């Protein structure tokens, strides 16, 4: 696909997206190749699937959705080598049993279950060898694909975003850092009846292996078939936690991928996993977001527009040239805060309206600017949380939750 696209580029032709990925053969081939590549390319594919699934062509969405769910596991010999390097040869003597078949496999690592000789049932995340070394080149390759596809305007400078993507992915590949973030969240949420952060087991953890208490739980998306009350509560808890992370903790797990949340049926707790994308936010940004929320609660649209430009979600020059369109989008985005009672996340009207309103800016490519990196991470977190609540078809009093923070 890329060879053909490169040939077109050399001839001065812009490759069409459908020539790159939108044939049945290319869908299968691209998915299989990216699943084997793992690492940064696969991680970025997962993020595209989560953040923009409704905006992608169906064939491309199918590729990205499969990347979110599937990954090729390590061969047993390779797994043995990684664990020998991390724990030393003969580590098997420390376990009553160790399941060499992964119970989960994703972009950067896979998870195994094991019972230690002292009775600890663990979930053990093992990083794919070579992932950290390939991050920079993988991100550059994805950047090339985006440029060739025409999805990114030529004038748009994405270098800062790519640099940040590399930095974050290197952090996510540092399991010792993730262990520390996981422990910090465990302290912040200690004693909570609604959330559970598994304990880290340092004696079986290191740069490429992260061991935590195994929690008997189910994927959060299985709640789609649960009662309305259960779905509403899960969405309410996730929305509230996202606000606490910004306004109380100023520390946020910024990746709302479905795989990072599970549900413990025996207690009703939300199980929080994967803290590799944990990010600290400044008090100044939190205050700007607080002003935005307060403007939404009070229906002060000019103040909301100002807050959006201060945060960097809307470019000031675009907001000035298209005041009516921007104000209409602000009102749409703030609709959940306007409902005096319950907001139905299953109603797709807002998403559809936002898509239609966004089309109005499609020809304004000269006005496109990348928001600040911190703002992008917040957008990713709250956009993903909204989509999760929508998937659960939850009914939530959003205004009441937000009112506690503004």
C-alpha positions in Angstrom: 0.0 0.0 0.0 2.7 2.5 1.0 4.9 1.6 -1.9 2.1 2.4 -4.3 1.3 5.6 -2.4 4.9 6.6 -2.5 5.0 6.1 -6.3 2.0 8.4 -6.6 3.6 11.0 -4.5 6.8 10.9 -6.6 4.6 11.5 -9.7 3.1 14.5 -7.9 -0.2 12.8 -7.3 -1.8 12.9 -3.8 -2.7 9.3 -2.9 -6.3 8.7 -2.3 -7.2 7.2 1.1 -9.1 4.4 -0.5 -6.0 3.4 -2.5 -4.2 3.1 0.8 -6.6 1.2 3.0 -10.1 1.0 1.7 -10.2 -2.3 -0.3 -11.1 -5.5 1.4 -7.7 -7.0 0.7 -5.9 -4.0 2.2 -8.2 -3.9 5.2 -7.1 -7.5 6.1 -3.5 -6.9 5.2 -3.1 -3.6 7.0 -4.7 -5.0 10.2 -2.5 -8.1 10.2 0.7 -6.1 9.5 -0.1 -3.5 12.2 -1.0 -6.2 14.7 2.4 -7.7 14.2 4.2 -4.4 14.4 2.8 -3.7 17.8 4.4 -0.8 19.6 3.8 2.8 18.8 2.1 2.3 15.4 -0.5 0.0 16.9 -0.9 2.3 19.9 -1.7 5.2 17.7 -4.1 3.1 15.7 -5.9 2.3 18.9 -6.1 6.0 19.8 -7.5 6.9 16.4 -10.2 4.1 16.8 -11.2 5.4 20.2 -11.1 9.1 19.5 -12.5 9.3 16.0 -14.3 6.1 15.3 -17.5 7.7 14.2 -15.7 10.0 11.8 -13.6 7.4 10.0 -14.7 5.6 6.8 -16.2 2.2 7.8 -13.3 0.2 6.3 -10.6 2.2 8.2 -12.7 2.1 11.3 -12.7 -1.7 11.0 -8.9 -1.8 10.9 -8.6 0.5 14.0 -11.3 -1.3 15.9 -9.6 -4.6 15.5 -6.3 -3.1 16.6 -8.0 -1.9 19.8 -9.1 -5.5 20.6 -6.4 -7.7 19.1 -2.6 -8.1 19.2 -0.4 -10.9 18.2 1.0 -12.6 21.4 4.6 -13.3 21.9 5.8 -16.8 21.0 6.5 -18.8 24.2 10.3 -18.9 23.6 10.3 -15.1 23.3 8.2 -14.8 26.5 10.6 -17.1 28.3 13.5 -14.9 27.3 11.9 -11.7 28.6 11.0 -13.3 31.9 14.5 -14.9 32.3 16.0 -11.4 31.8 13.6 -9.8 34.2 13.5 -12.4 37.0 16.6 -14.6 36.4 16.7 -18.2 35.2 14.7 -20.6 37.4 12.0 -18.0 38.2 9.4 -20.8 37.8 10.3 -22.0 41.3 8.6 -18.9 42.7 5.2 -19.9 41.2 2.7 -22.6 42.0 1.6 -22.0 38.4 2.2 -19.5 35.6 -0.1 -19.4 32.6 2.0 -18.9 29.5 -1.1 -18.1 27.5 -1.8 -14.4 27.8 -5.2 -13.4 29.2 -4.9 -10.1 27.4 -2.6 -8.7 24.6 -2.4 -5.1 23.4 -0.1 -2.6 21.8 2.9 -2.5 24.2 2.6 -5.7 26.2 0.6 -8.8 27.2 -0.8 -10.0 30.5 -0.4 -13.4 32.2 -1.8 -14.8 35.3 0.3 -16.6 38.0 0.1 -17.8 41.5 3.2 -17.4 43.6 4.4 -20.0 46.1 3.4 -17.6 49.0 -0.2 -17.5 47.7 -0.5 -14.3 45.7 -2.6 -14.4 42.6 -1.0 -11.9 40.2 -1.7 -10.3 36.8 1.7 -9.8 35.2 2.1 -7.4 32.3 5.1 -8.3 30.1 6.4 -5.8 27.6 7.1 -6.9 24.0 10.9 -6.9 23.5 12.1 -4.0 21.4 9.0 -1.8 21.8 10.9 1.0 23.5 13.6 1.1 20.9 11.1 1.2 18.0 8.9 4.0 19.3 10.5 6.9 17.5 10.7 5.2 14.1 7.1 3.8 14.5 5.7 7.3 15.2 7.6 8.7 12.2 6.1 5.9 10.0 2.6 6.7 11.2 3.3 10.4 10.5 4.3 9.5 6.9 1.1 7.5 6.4 -1.0 10.4 7.7 0.7 12.8 5.3 0.4 10.5 2.3 -3.2 9.9 3.0 -4.0 13.6 2.9 -5.7 13.4 6.3 -3.4 16.1 7.7 -3.3 19.5 6.0 0.1 20.3 4.4 0.5 23.5 6.3 -0.3 22.0 9.7 2.8 21.7 11.8 2.4 18.4 13.7 6.0 18.2 14.8 5.2 19.2 18.4 2.5 16.6 18.5 4.7 13.9 17.2 7.4 14.9 19.7 4.9 14.6 22.5 3.6 11.3 21.2 7.1 9.9 21.3 7.6 11.3 24.8 4.4 9.8 26.1 4.9 6.4 24.5 8.4 6.2 26.1 6.7 6.9 29.4 4.1 4.2 28.8 6.9 1.8 28.0 8.5 2.6 31.4 6.8 0.1 33.7 8.6 1.4 36.7 7.1 4.8 36.2 3.7 3.2 35.6 4.0 1.3 38.9 4.7 4.5 40.7 1.6 6.2 39.1 -0.5 3.2 40.0 0.6 3.3 43.6 -0.1 7.0 43.7 -3.6 6.5 42.5 -4.0 3.7 44.9 -3.3 6.2 47.7 -5.6 8.9 46.3 -8.5 6.4 46.1 -7.7 4.4 49.2 -10.8 3.3 51.1 -13.1 4.2 48.2 -16.2 2.0 47.9 -16.6 2.6 44.2 -13.1 2.3 42.7 -10.4 -0.3 42.9 -6.7 0.1 42.0 -4.9 -3.2 42.1 -1.8 -3.4 44.4 1.6 -3.3 42.7 3.9 -6.2 43.7 7.4 -4.7 43.4 9.3 -7.9 43.9 8.0 -9.1 40.5 8.1 -5.8 38.8 10.7 -3.9 36.8 11.3 -1.9 33.7 9.7 -4.5 31.4 7.4 -6.4 33.8 4.7 -5.1 36.0 3.0 -7.4 38.5 -0.2 -6.4 40.2 -3.0 -8.2 42.2 -5.3 -10.1 39.9 -8.8 -8.9 40.3 -11.7 -11.1 39.2 -13.6 -8.7 37.0 -15.3 -8.3 33.6 -14.7 -5.9 30.7 -16.6 -2.6 31.3 -18.3 -3.0 27.9 -20.1 -6.1 29.2 -22.3 -3.7 31.2 -24.1 -2.9 27.9 -26.4 -5.8 28.8 -26.7 -4.9 32.4 -29.7 -3.1 34.0 -30.2 0.6 33.3 -29.4 1.4 37.0 -26.0 -0.4 36.8 -25.1 1.3 33.5 -26.1 4.7 34.9 -24.0 4.2 38.0 -20.9 3.1 36.1 -21.0 6.1 33.7 -21.7 8.4 36.7 -18.6 7.1 38.5 -16.4 7.5 35.5 -17.5 11.0 34.8 -17.1 12.0 38.4 -13.6 10.5 38.6 -12.5 12.3 35.4 -13.4 15.6 37.1 -11.7 14.7 40.4 -8.6 13.9 38.4 -8.4 17.4 37.0 -9.8 19.6 39.7 -8.9 17.7 42.9 -5.8 15.5 42.0 -4.5 17.5 39.1 -3.2 14.1 38.0 -5.0 12.2 35.3 -4.9 8.8 33.6 -5.4 10.3 30.2 -6.2 7.1 28.1 -9.9 6.3 28.4 -9.5 3.1 26.3 -12.2 0.6 27.2 -9.6 -2.0 28.1 -8.4 0.3 30.9 -11.6 -0.1 32.8 -13.2 -3.3 34.2 -16.0 -4.0 36.6 -16.0 -6.2 39.7 -19.4 -7.8 39.9 -19.0 -9.0 43.5 -18.6 -5.4 44.8 -19.8 -3.2 42.0 -16.5 -1.4 41.9 -14.8 0.1 38.8 -11.4 -1.5 38.4 -8.8 1.0 37.1 -5.9 -0.4 35.0 -3.0 0.9 32.9 -1.5 4.0 34.3 1.2 4.4 31.7 -0.6 7.5 30.3 -0.8 9.3 33.6 -0.2 13.0 33.3 0.0 16.0 35.7 -1.8 19.2 34.9 -1.1 22.7 36.1 -3.4 24.6 38.5 -3.7 27.3 35.8 -5.1 24.9 33.2 -7.5 23.4 35.8 -8.7 26.9 36.6 -9.3 27.7 32.9 -11.3 24.5 32.7 -13.2 25.5 35.8 -14.2 28.8 34.2 -15.4 26.9 31.1 -17.5 24.6 33.1 -19.0 27.4 35.2 -19.8 29.3 31.9 -21.6 26.2 30.6 -23.6 25.8 33.8 -24.7 29.4 33.7 -25.3 29.4 29.9 -22.9 32.3 29.6 -21.9 31.5 26.0 -19.5 34.5 25.4 -17.6 33.5 28.6 -17.6 29.9 27.3 -16.1 30.9 24.0 -13.4 33.0 25.7 -12.6 30.0 28.0 -12.4 27.7 24.9 -9.9 30.1 23.2 -7.9 30.5 26.5 -7.6 26.7 26.7 -6.7 26.5 23.1 -9.5 24.3 21.9 -10.7 27.0 19.4 -8.3 29.3 17.6 -9.0 32.9 18.4 -8.9 34.0 14.7 -11.3 31.3 13.7 -13.7 32.2 16.6 -13.6 35.8 15.4 -14.3 35.1 11.8 -17.1 32.6 12.5 -18.7 33.8 15.7 -22.2 32.4 14.9 -20.9 29.0 14.0 -18.6 28.8 17.0 -21.4 29.9 19.4 -23.6 27.2 17.9 -20.9 24.6 18.5 -20.4 25.9 22.1 -24.1 25.5 22.8 -24.1 22.0 21.4 -21.1 20.9 23.4 -22.6 22.3 26.6 -26.0 20.7 26.2 -25.4 18.0 28.9 -24.9 20.9 31.4 -28.1 22.5 30.4 -30.4 19.6 31.3 -32.1 20.2 34.6 -32.6 16.5 35.1 -31.2 13.5 33.3 -29.0 13.5 30.2 -29.5 10.5 27.9 -26.1 9.5 26.5 -27.8 7.0 24.2 -29.3 9.9 22.2 -26.9 10.4 19.3 -28.4 13.8 18.4 -25.5 15.8 19.9 -22.8 13.7 18.2 -24.6 14.0 14.8 -25.1 17.8 15.3 -21.4 18.2 16.2 -20.4 16.3 13.0 -22.7 18.5 10.9 -21.4 21.7 12.5 -17.8 20.6 12.1 -18.3 20.3 8.3 -18.8 24.0 8.3 -15.1 24.4 9.1 -13.9 21.8 6.6 -12.8 24.5 4.1 -11.1 26.6 6.8 -7.9 24.6 6.7 -5.8 27.7 6.8 -7.3 28.4 10.2 -6.5 24.9 11.6 -4.1 25.0 14.6 -3.2 22.2 16.9 -4.3 22.9 20.5 -1.7 22.8 23.2 -0.6 19.3 24.1 -2.2 19.3 27.6 -5.5 20.4 26.0 -5.3 17.6 23.5 -5.0 15.1 26.4 -7.9 16.6 28.2 -10.0 16.4 24.9 -9.0 12.8 24.6 -10.0 12.0 28.1 -13.4 13.7 28.2 -14.2 12.7 24.6 -13.4 9.1 25.4 -15.4 9.2 28.6 -18.4 10.6 26.7 -18.2 7.8 24.1 -18.0 5.2 26.9 -21.1 6.6 28.6 -22.8 6.7 25.1 -21.9 3.0 24.6 -23.5 2.2 28.0 -26.6 4.2 26.9 -26.4 5.8 30.3 -28.8 8.3 31.8 -26.9 10.7 34.1 -27.6 14.0 35.9 -24.5 15.6 34.4 -25.3 19.0 35.7 -25.4 17.8 39.3 -22.0 16.2 39.0 -20.4 19.2 37.4 -22.0 21.6 40.0 -19.9 20.0 42.7 -16.7 21.3 41.0 -17.7 24.8 39.9 
